């Protein structure tokens, strides 16, 4: 049985690695046909100091997202040091970036690690995450719907693409509502159990924040989501691309939504292709569009991937060290029994 489970896990790892490499290959192929010499020349025109400032801004947005989770854990009575929560958040962020799981894989890792490092049960942690996803998704969904409309009317996107984005948004809203509503008794037993679990977690979630705290968390989420197009706008300014922020923001949000589809880890290929397509519809040259997208991905994906890998390794080493330290005490207790 163990051999079968290990073989199955190994096959999944190979499959996900293959998808990741396929995404990288697809991006490389698109860059080749777009003319990598002109793209490289545009990228080199940006001074490394500005990239460092953008990386600092990226760390700031990650820290704010972590603060939301840290604050919610504190309000629920399961407080952890901020750096511990940051390490757990970055570990989940790593899983999100290397698996095509619509970010659910990363959230499951965060829940598991928070349960492991606190005395809380899974229902309590799940309640915290229901609030966390609510305060982060609601602003994004509102911004997304507005952005999708702006992109559709200003860039004349095909109707089926627009309808697909809206349908996916409605599905996400529906999934969120189901999570906050206990399923009926007529449902199949396994689904009813999941519904009961979500219902109990949602009951706890409603006790985590009061109205004032909820509004404060929503405001932080709005700032985080607005920081993403700000990075693209700053990159566009550095490259000499004259596109207003009100145009770049909808393009980025729609591209980000497309990248959330579980096609390739981190949306490799789908994000870059959709972004370049939409930017090119705003009279931006294809090489400049690729340069802007690659610089943005370096900051928001590759730099974050390196950072999350580092913190995941530190968290793993810290856990092993703690295990080795507690092993002699556990062994003495066992011998006494």
MIDREN-988408 format. One record per residue (C-alpha): residue number from 1; x, y, z; residue in one letter. Coordinates in steps of 0.5 Angstrom, whole numbers, plus 500, padded with zeros to 3 digits. Example, Ala and Ser with C-alpha at 12.3 -4.5 7.8 and 13.67 -1.06 7.14 Angstrom:
2
<rec 1; <525; 491; 516>; "A">
<rec 2; <527; 498; 514>; "S">
//
This chain:
337
<rec 1; <500; 500; 500>; "X">
<rec 2; <506; 505; 502>; "X">
<rec 3; <509; 503; 495>; "X">
<rec 4; <503; 505; 491>; "X">
<rec 5; <502; 511; 495>; "X">
<rec 6; <509; 513; 494>; "X">
<rec 7; <509; 511; 487>; "X">
<rec 8; <502; 516; 486>; "X">
<rec 9; <506; 522; 489>; "X">
<rec 10; <512; 521; 485>; "X">
<rec 11; <508; 521; 478>; "X">
<rec 12; <504; 527; 481>; "X">
<rec 13; <511; 530; 482>; "X">
<rec 14; <513; 528; 475>; "X">
<rec 15; <507; 531; 472>; "X">
<rec 16; <507; 538; 475>; "X">
<rec 17; <514; 538; 474>; "X">
<rec 18; <513; 537; 466>; "X">
<rec 19; <507; 542; 466>; "X">
<rec 20; <512; 547; 469>; "X">
<rec 21; <517; 546; 464>; "X">
<rec 22; <512; 546; 459>; "X">
<rec 23; <510; 553; 461>; "X">
<rec 24; <517; 555; 461>; "X">
<rec 25; <518; 552; 454>; "X">
<rec 26; <512; 556; 451>; "X">
<rec 27; <514; 562; 454>; "X">
<rec 28; <521; 561; 451>; "X">
<rec 29; <518; 559; 444>; "X">
<rec 30; <513; 566; 444>; "X">
<rec 31; <519; 570; 446>; "X">
<rec 32; <523; 567; 440>; "X">
<rec 33; <518; 568; 435>; "X">
<rec 34; <517; 576; 438>; "X">
<rec 35; <524; 577; 437>; "X">
<rec 36; <528; 576; 443>; "X">
<rec 37; <534; 581; 441>; "X">
<rec 38; <529; 587; 441>; "X">
<rec 39; <526; 584; 447>; "X">
<rec 40; <533; 584; 451>; "X">
<rec 41; <534; 591; 449>; "X">
<rec 42; <528; 594; 452>; "X">
<rec 43; <529; 590; 458>; "X">
<rec 44; <537; 592; 459>; "X">
<rec 45; <534; 599; 458>; "X">
<rec 46; <531; 599; 466>; "X">
<rec 47; <536; 600; 471>; "X">
<rec 48; <537; 595; 476>; "X">
<rec 49; <536; 600; 482>; "X">
<rec 50; <529; 601; 480>; "X">
<rec 51; <528; 593; 479>; "X">
<rec 52; <530; 593; 487>; "X">
<rec 53; <525; 598; 489>; "X">
<rec 54; <520; 594; 485>; "X">
<rec 55; <522; 588; 489>; "X">
<rec 56; <522; 591; 495>; "X">
<rec 57; <515; 593; 494>; "X">
<rec 58; <513; 586; 492>; "X">
<rec 59; <516; 584; 499>; "X">
<rec 60; <511; 590; 502>; "X">
<rec 61; <505; 587; 499>; "X">
<rec 62; <507; 580; 501>; "X">
<rec 63; <508; 582; 508>; "X">
<rec 64; <501; 586; 508>; "X">
<rec 65; <498; 579; 506>; "X">
<rec 66; <501; 576; 511>; "X">
<rec 67; <499; 581; 516>; "X">
<rec 68; <492; 580; 515>; "X">
<rec 69; <493; 572; 516>; "X">
<rec 70; <497; 574; 522>; "X">
<rec 71; <491; 579; 525>; "X">
<rec 72; <486; 574; 524>; "X">
<rec 73; <490; 568; 527>; "X">
<rec 74; <491; 573; 533>; "X">
<rec 75; <483; 575; 533>; "X">
<rec 76; <481; 567; 533>; "X">
<rec 77; <486; 566; 539>; "X">
<rec 78; <491; 562; 536>; "X">
<rec 79; <497; 567; 535>; "X">
<rec 80; <503; 566; 532>; "X">
<rec 81; <509; 570; 531>; "X">
<rec 82; <509; 575; 525>; "X">
<rec 83; <515; 571; 522>; "X">
<rec 84; <513; 564; 523>; "X">
<rec 85; <506; 566; 520>; "X">
<rec 86; <510; 569; 514>; "X">
<rec 87; <514; 563; 513>; "X">
<rec 88; <508; 559; 513>; "X">
<rec 89; <505; 564; 508>; "X">
<rec 90; <511; 564; 504>; "X">
<rec 91; <511; 556; 504>; "X">
<rec 92; <504; 556; 501>; "X">
<rec 93; <506; 561; 496>; "X">
<rec 94; <511; 557; 494>; "X">
<rec 95; <506; 551; 493>; "X">
<rec 96; <501; 556; 489>; "X">
<rec 97; <507; 558; 484>; "X">
<rec 98; <509; 551; 482>; "X">
<rec 99; <503; 547; 482>; "X">
<rec 100; <497; 548; 477>; "X">
<rec 101; <492; 548; 483>; "X">
<rec 102; <488; 554; 482>; "X">
<rec 103; <491; 556; 489>; "X">
<rec 104; <488; 551; 493>; "X">
<rec 105; <494; 547; 494>; "X">
<rec 106; <497; 553; 497>; "X">
<rec 107; <492; 554; 502>; "X">
<rec 108; <491; 547; 504>; "X">
<rec 109; <499; 547; 506>; "X">
<rec 110; <498; 554; 510>; "X">
<rec 111; <492; 550; 514>; "X">
<rec 112; <496; 544; 515>; "X">
<rec 113; <502; 548; 517>; "X">
<rec 114; <498; 553; 522>; "X">
<rec 115; <495; 547; 525>; "X">
<rec 116; <501; 544; 526>; "X">
<rec 117; <504; 550; 529>; "X">
<rec 118; <498; 552; 534>; "X">
<rec 119; <494; 548; 538>; "X">
<rec 120; <488; 550; 534>; "X">
<rec 121; <483; 545; 531>; "X">
<rec 122; <482; 544; 523>; "X">
<rec 123; <475; 547; 524>; "X">
<rec 124; <478; 553; 527>; "X">
<rec 125; <484; 554; 522>; "X">
<rec 126; <478; 553; 517>; "X">
<rec 127; <474; 559; 520>; "X">
<rec 128; <480; 563; 520>; "X">
<rec 129; <481; 562; 512>; "X">
<rec 130; <474; 563; 510>; "X">
<rec 131; <475; 570; 513>; "X">
<rec 132; <481; 571; 510>; "X">
<rec 133; <479; 569; 503>; "X">
<rec 134; <473; 573; 504>; "X">
<rec 135; <476; 579; 505>; "X">
<rec 136; <481; 578; 500>; "X">
<rec 137; <477; 576; 494>; "X">
<rec 138; <471; 580; 495>; "X">
<rec 139; <475; 587; 493>; "X">
<rec 140; <478; 583; 487>; "X">
<rec 141; <472; 580; 485>; "X">
<rec 142; <469; 587; 484>; "X">
<rec 143; <475; 590; 481>; "X">
<rec 144; <475; 584; 476>; "X">
<rec 145; <468; 585; 474>; "X">
<rec 146; <469; 593; 473>; "X">
<rec 147; <476; 591; 469>; "X">
<rec 148; <473; 586; 465>; "X">
<rec 149; <468; 591; 463>; "X">
<rec 150; <473; 596; 461>; "X">
<rec 151; <478; 591; 457>; "X">
<rec 152; <472; 589; 453>; "X">
<rec 153; <469; 596; 451>; "X">
<rec 154; <476; 599; 450>; "X">
<rec 155; <480; 593; 447>; "X">
<rec 156; <474; 590; 443>; "X">
<rec 157; <476; 583; 446>; "X">
<rec 158; <472; 577; 443>; "X">
<rec 159; <465; 576; 446>; "X">
<rec 160; <467; 569; 448>; "X">
<rec 161; <473; 571; 452>; "X">
<rec 162; <469; 576; 456>; "X">
<rec 163; <464; 571; 457>; "X">
<rec 164; <469; 566; 460>; "X">
<rec 165; <472; 571; 465>; "X">
<rec 166; <465; 573; 467>; "X">
<rec 167; <463; 566; 468>; "X">
<rec 168; <469; 564; 472>; "X">
<rec 169; <468; 570; 476>; "X">
<rec 170; <461; 568; 478>; "X">
<rec 171; <463; 561; 479>; "X">
<rec 172; <468; 563; 484>; "X">
<rec 173; <463; 568; 488>; "X">
<rec 174; <458; 561; 488>; "X">
<rec 175; <464; 557; 491>; "X">
<rec 176; <465; 562; 496>; "X">
<rec 177; <457; 563; 498>; "X">
<rec 178; <457; 555; 498>; "X">
<rec 179; <462; 555; 503>; "X">
<rec 180; <458; 560; 508>; "X">
<rec 181; <452; 556; 507>; "X">
<rec 182; <451; 549; 510>; "X">
<rec 183; <448; 544; 505>; "X">
<rec 184; <442; 541; 505>; "X">
<rec 185; <440; 534; 508>; "X">
<rec 186; <438; 531; 501>; "X">
<rec 187; <445; 532; 499>; "X">
<rec 188; <450; 525; 498>; "X">
<rec 189; <453; 523; 505>; "X">
<rec 190; <460; 525; 503>; "X">
<rec 191; <458; 532; 500>; "X">
<rec 192; <453; 533; 507>; "X">
<rec 193; <459; 532; 511>; "X">
<rec 194; <463; 537; 507>; "X">
<rec 195; <458; 542; 508>; "X">
<rec 196; <457; 541; 515>; "X">
<rec 197; <464; 542; 516>; "X">
<rec 198; <464; 548; 512>; "X">
<rec 199; <458; 551; 516>; "X">
<rec 200; <461; 550; 523>; "X">
<rec 201; <468; 553; 520>; "X">
<rec 202; <463; 559; 517>; "X">
<rec 203; <460; 560; 524>; "X">
<rec 204; <467; 560; 527>; "X">
<rec 205; <469; 565; 522>; "X">
<rec 206; <463; 570; 523>; "X">
<rec 207; <466; 571; 530>; "X">
<rec 208; <473; 572; 528>; "X">
<rec 209; <472; 580; 526>; "X">
<rec 210; <467; 585; 528>; "X">
<rec 211; <465; 590; 523>; "X">
<rec 212; <470; 595; 524>; "X">
<rec 213; <476; 590; 523>; "X">
<rec 214; <472; 587; 517>; "X">
<rec 215; <472; 594; 514>; "X">
<rec 216; <480; 595; 516>; "X">
<rec 217; <482; 588; 513>; "X">
<rec 218; <478; 590; 506>; "X">
<rec 219; <481; 596; 506>; "X">
<rec 220; <488; 593; 506>; "X">
<rec 221; <486; 588; 501>; "X">
<rec 222; <484; 594; 496>; "X">
<rec 223; <491; 597; 497>; "X">
<rec 224; <494; 590; 496>; "X">
<rec 225; <490; 589; 489>; "X">
<rec 226; <492; 596; 487>; "X">
<rec 227; <499; 595; 488>; "X">
<rec 228; <499; 590; 482>; "X">
<rec 229; <498; 594; 477>; "X">
<rec 230; <502; 600; 480>; "X">
<rec 231; <508; 595; 479>; "X">
<rec 232; <506; 594; 472>; "X">
<rec 233; <505; 602; 471>; "X">
<rec 234; <512; 603; 474>; "X">
<rec 235; <515; 598; 469>; "X">
<rec 236; <511; 601; 463>; "X">
<rec 237; <514; 608; 465>; "X">
<rec 238; <521; 606; 465>; "X">
<rec 239; <520; 603; 458>; "X">
<rec 240; <517; 609; 456>; "X">
<rec 241; <510; 606; 454>; "X">
<rec 242; <505; 611; 454>; "X">
<rec 243; <499; 607; 457>; "X">
<rec 244; <494; 610; 462>; "X">
<rec 245; <494; 607; 469>; "X">
<rec 246; <486; 606; 468>; "X">
<rec 247; <488; 602; 462>; "X">
<rec 248; <494; 598; 465>; "X">
<rec 249; <490; 596; 471>; "X">
<rec 250; <484; 592; 467>; "X">
<rec 251; <489; 589; 463>; "X">
<rec 252; <493; 586; 469>; "X">
<rec 253; <487; 584; 473>; "X">
<rec 254; <484; 580; 467>; "X">
<rec 255; <491; 577; 465>; "X">
<rec 256; <491; 575; 473>; "X">
<rec 257; <485; 571; 472>; "X">
<rec 258; <487; 568; 466>; "X">
<rec 259; <493; 565; 470>; "X">
<rec 260; <489; 562; 475>; "X">
<rec 261; <486; 557; 471>; "X">
<rec 262; <489; 550; 473>; "X">
<rec 263; <493; 550; 466>; "X">
<rec 264; <500; 550; 468>; "X">
<rec 265; <504; 552; 475>; "X">
<rec 266; <504; 559; 476>; "X">
<rec 267; <500; 561; 470>; "X">
<rec 268; <506; 560; 466>; "X">
<rec 269; <505; 561; 458>; "X">
<rec 270; <497; 563; 459>; "X">
<rec 271; <499; 570; 463>; "X">
<rec 272; <504; 572; 459>; "X">
<rec 273; <501; 570; 452>; "X">
<rec 274; <494; 574; 454>; "X">
<rec 275; <498; 580; 457>; "X">
<rec 276; <502; 581; 451>; "X">
<rec 277; <496; 580; 447>; "X">
<rec 278; <492; 585; 451>; "X">
<rec 279; <498; 590; 451>; "X">
<rec 280; <499; 590; 444>; "X">
<rec 281; <492; 592; 443>; "X">
<rec 282; <493; 599; 446>; "X">
<rec 283; <498; 601; 440>; "X">
<rec 284; <504; 598; 445>; "X">
<rec 285; <510; 594; 440>; "X">
<rec 286; <510; 587; 441>; "X">
<rec 287; <517; 587; 444>; "X">
<rec 288; <516; 593; 449>; "X">
<rec 289; <510; 589; 451>; "X">
<rec 290; <514; 583; 452>; "X">
<rec 291; <519; 587; 456>; "X">
<rec 292; <514; 589; 461>; "X">
<rec 293; <511; 583; 462>; "X">
<rec 294; <517; 579; 463>; "X">
<rec 295; <520; 584; 468>; "X">
<rec 296; <513; 584; 472>; "X">
<rec 297; <514; 576; 472>; "X">
<rec 298; <521; 577; 474>; "X">
<rec 299; <518; 581; 480>; "X">
<rec 300; <512; 578; 482>; "X">
<rec 301; <513; 571; 480>; "X">
<rec 302; <521; 569; 480>; "X">
<rec 303; <523; 573; 485>; "X">
<rec 304; <517; 571; 490>; "X">
<rec 305; <519; 564; 488>; "X">
<rec 306; <526; 565; 490>; "X">
<rec 307; <524; 568; 496>; "X">
<rec 308; <518; 563; 498>; "X">
<rec 309; <523; 557; 497>; "X">
<rec 310; <528; 560; 502>; "X">
<rec 311; <523; 561; 507>; "X">
<rec 312; <520; 554; 506>; "X">
<rec 313; <527; 551; 507>; "X">
<rec 314; <528; 556; 513>; "X">
<rec 315; <521; 553; 516>; "X">
<rec 316; <523; 546; 514>; "X">
<rec 317; <530; 546; 518>; "X">
<rec 318; <527; 550; 524>; "X">
<rec 319; <522; 544; 524>; "X">
<rec 320; <527; 539; 524>; "X">
<rec 321; <531; 542; 529>; "X">
<rec 322; <526; 543; 534>; "X">
<rec 323; <524; 535; 533>; "X">
<rec 324; <531; 533; 534>; "X">
<rec 325; <531; 538; 540>; "X">
<rec 326; <525; 534; 543>; "X">
<rec 327; <527; 527; 541>; "X">
<rec 328; <531; 526; 548>; "X">
<rec 329; <526; 528; 552>; "X">
<rec 330; <520; 524; 549>; "X">
<rec 331; <525; 518; 549>; "X">
<rec 332; <526; 519; 556>; "X">
<rec 333; <519; 519; 558>; "X">
<rec 334; <518; 513; 553>; "X">
<rec 335; <523; 509; 557>; "X">
<rec 336; <520; 511; 564>; "X">
<rec 337; <513; 508; 562>; "X">
//
